[in-house]
Amino acid sequence: MEEQEKVCDFCMRLVPEAVWEIHSVHCQRFLCLCEICAELVPRSRLKDHIVEDHPTQSCPHCTDLIPSDVFSSHLQRCELRPQPCPFCTLEFPIEQLIAHQEICSNRTEQCTLCGLYVPRRDFPYHVVTCKPGANGSLKRKRTEEAAGVPKRAKRQ
């Protein structure tokens, strides 16, 4: 005669029906389910299991504890990681970058081709439409500097 088996609700193992009740009480009392890997671990070893099998690292940007196996991908997408401003060389966390860009993009720089002062945000478009030498005095000044001509004395 074949002995009947039941599935333990806790560990999901097939257990002979004769010892099923004792087994299920033992399982619930001495084992626990790891929340990270869903592995059954003795309760007394749960902390050791987490430290040994699921090491974490602290993110330098957000200071969250991140599992080591996904740490590098977290660093690449962490919302507090520094991002370079497209208008200058400074880096800011994403939440501060937007405010910085608003200010930085409005700053003006002198175009080396035509001499006009252009907002940084408009510079890529300006370079396309810029007419080099449109400002004759700038062109003459650059030509003289390149040729090594000394600066003229101011008239009185």
C-alpha positions, 0 to 999 in steps of 0.5 A, spaced: 500 500 500 502 506 497 503 512 503 499 518 501 503 525 501 501 532 501 504 538 499 507 543 505 504 550 504 510 553 507 516 549 503 512 546 497 515 539 498 511 533 498 511 530 505 508 523 507 501 525 510 503 521 517 508 526 519 505 532 515 502 536 521 509 535 525 512 537 518 508 544 517 509 546 524 516 545 524 517 549 517 513 555 520 517 555 526 524 554 524 524 556 517 523 563 513 522 565 506 528 570 504 524 576 501 530 577 496 530 571 493 524 567 495 529 561 498 527 558 504 532 559 510 533 557 517 530 563 521 537 563 525 541 564 519 537 569 515 541 575 517 547 571 515 544 569 508 542 576 507 549 579 508 553 573 504 548 572 499 545 579 497 551 584 499 549 591 498 553 597 496 551 604 498 550 609 492 554 615 492 549 619 490 542 617 493 546 613 499 540 608 498 543 601 499 543 597 492 544 590 491 551 589 488 548 585 482 545 591 480 549 596 483 552 599 476 546 599 472 543 603 478 549 608 478 547 609 471 540 611 472 540 614 479 536 620 479 541 624 483 547 622 479 551 628 477 549 630 469 553 635 465 550 642 463 550 642 456 552 650 456 558 649 461 563 644 464 559 644 471 555 638 473 549 638 477 544 632 480 538 632 475 533 636 480 538 642 480 540 641 473 534 644 470 534 650 474 542 651 473 540 650 465 535 656 465 540 661 468 546 658 464 543 658 457 541 665 458 548 667 459 551 671 453 558 669 449 561 673 444 561 670 437 568 669 435 566 670 427 562 676 427 563 679 434 555 679 436 554 677 443 549 671 443 545 667 448 548 660 449 542 656 448 542 660 441 549 659 439 548 652 435 543 656 431 547 662 430 553 659 428 549 656 422 546 663 420 552 667 422 556 672 417 563 672 418 566 678 418 559 682 418 562 686 423 568 690 419 572 692 425 572 685 429 575 682 422 580 688 422 582 687 429 583 679 428 587 680 422 591 685 425 592 681 431 594 675 427 599 679 423 602 681 429 601 688 428 602 692 434 596 696 437 594 703 435 595 709 440 589 712 441 587 719 438 587 725 443 
